[in-house]
Amino acid sequence: MNDKLKYFNNHTDDLKKTDQIAREFLGKKSIFTIKPLGEGSNNINYLVDINDKSKIVIKLSKPEFEYKALSDYQKENWCLTKAHELSIPSPRVLKLGKHDSRAFLIESYIEGSPVANLDESSLFSDEEKIKVWKKLGEYTKRINSVSIAGW
């Protein structure tokens, strides 16, 4: 069993909390499935597939980072808002808050290719890879123009 599945198999309470958050957000009668996406340094990420029509991502804070999680999600919301103002494609924050003392963030889901597809084993041509890296550089230049004084 890979490490990702091992983590999620050992954290069924987190999956239950995510299910409750999704039901509160989508409505109790909504039909959806939840799949683990992975984890970051501060949160556990779940993909919620709603009737095979749309998807959202729920980030649930890790218990050991609960003391700062809500503040981190508020900062992430601020950063994503700035990115949208600069026309940088990024998820939209749909809701953030706490559920049973655990902070969460609900975001829109954006389809795309994992960064891993840009390495040597990529199916992309060299020309496609260069276009992607140039676009990322353009976005980096834009985001670096943001004054952080507002935060």
N, C-alpha and C positions, 0 to 999 in steps of 0.2 A: 504494500500500500504506500502511495507516495505521501510526502510530508503534508501536502495541502489537505488531502482527504483525511489523514490521521488527525490533523488539527480540528477539522469540522466534526469528525466522528466523536471527538472528546469534548465538544462544546455544544451539545444539543440544547442547552438553555439559551444560548445565543440565537440559535435558529428559531426557538419558540418566541423569543422577544422580537425578532425580526418579523415573524409571522404576525404577531400582535400589532406591531407598528404599521405593517402593510395593510392590515385589516382596518385599522383606525383611519389611515390615510385614504384608502381606496373605497371603503365601505364594507360593511360586514358580509354582504352577499356577493362580493366580487370573487371571481375565480382566477387564481393565479398559481404559478409555481415559483419556488425560490431555489436558486442554485448558488453555491459558493463561488465567488470570483477570486478570492485570495485575501491576503491581509497586507496592510501597510504597517508602518512602525507603531501607529497609534490606534488603528481601527481594523475591523473585520468587514469585508465588502461582500455584499450579496446582490445577485441579479434577480429582479422580480419580473417574470414574464407574465403579462396580463392578457389572458385569452389569446395568446399568439398574435396579438394586435399591436401592443406597445410594450415597452420595457422601462423600468426605472432601476436605479441603484440605491440600495440602502447601506450606509456606512454606520456601523455600530461601534462605539468606542470600546476599547479594551478596558477591563476593570481597573488595571493598574495605572491607567492614564486618565481615569475619571475626573481627577482633581482639575484637569486643564482642558478636557475634551470639548466642552461647550464653547469655551473661548476660542479654541482652535477651529471649530466649525464656523464660528462667527467670522473669524479672519478669512477662512476659505471662501465664505460667501462674499465677503468684501473683495477678495482677489478675483473671483470669478465675475463679479459685476464689472470690475475694471477691465477685465479681459474682453467682455462683451462690448463695452464702450469703445474698445479699440478694434472691434471686428475680428477678434481671435476666437476661432471655434473652440468651444468648451461647454461642458454641461451647465444646465440651468439648475439652480437650487430651488427645489419645490417646497421643502419644509425642513426646518431644523428645530430641535427641542430635546426634551428628556422623556424617557419612558422608564418607570421604576428605577430612577436614579441613574440610568445609563443614557448618555448623550447619543443622539443619532442625527444623521444628515441624509435627506432624500434628494437625489439628483436625477435629472433626465439622463437617459442612456444614449451614448453616441456610438454608432457602428464604426468600425475601423479595423485596421490591421495592427496587430501588436508590434511594438518596436523590434521585437526579435526577428520580424520579417525583413528587417533592413540589414541584417548581418550577412556574412558570406554564404549562408545556406538559403538566402532569399530567392524567391521565385521572381522578384522584380528585376528588371534589366538595370544595368548601371545607370542608364539615362533616367529611369524612374526614381532610382535611389537619390541621384543628384538633385532632382526636382524637389523631392521630399525634404532633403537636408537644407536646400536653399529656402524653402518655405518656412521651415522651423527657425532658420536664422532671421528671416523677416519678422516672424512673430516675436522672437527674442528681443530684437531691436525695439519693437513697439512696446512690449511689456516693461522693458528697462526704462521707458520714458515716464512711467507712472511715479508720481510723488507718493512716498509712503507716509508723509506727514498726516494724511487724512485718517490713517489707521491708528 
